[in-house]
């Protein structure tokens, strides 16, 4: 059995998590944070500190590195916006359709592994019903 650790308050509340659950949750949160404007602030601060403390090493490779990080953040931000828009539309469709399973409206708050497991479970149920 994996050791448990007390973890931060997440959307599910305070709970005991295994170490793997804690790592998964941390990585999910880190991914969410890279889609915020604060991530661009961190990148700008990093670039400015690089200019201040090691200007000699700031050549075209360094500029290319910072540009690559910036483009990654732009892509992540656009992807996050699109995902949130799709999720809002799907939530509205679930609310509008009276026979929909209400637990699906909150599935976006689960970890990716839990969502995959839910999808596999639904596929098994579909195959069994057909």
PyMOL commands that set and color helices and strands:
alter all, ss='L'
color gray80, all
select helices_A, chain A and resi 19-33+37-53+55-57+60-96+102-109+112-129
alter helices_A, ss='H'
color red, helices_A
select strands_A, chain A and resi 4-6+16-18
alter strands_A, ss='S'
color yellow, strands_A
deselect
rebuild
show_as cartoon
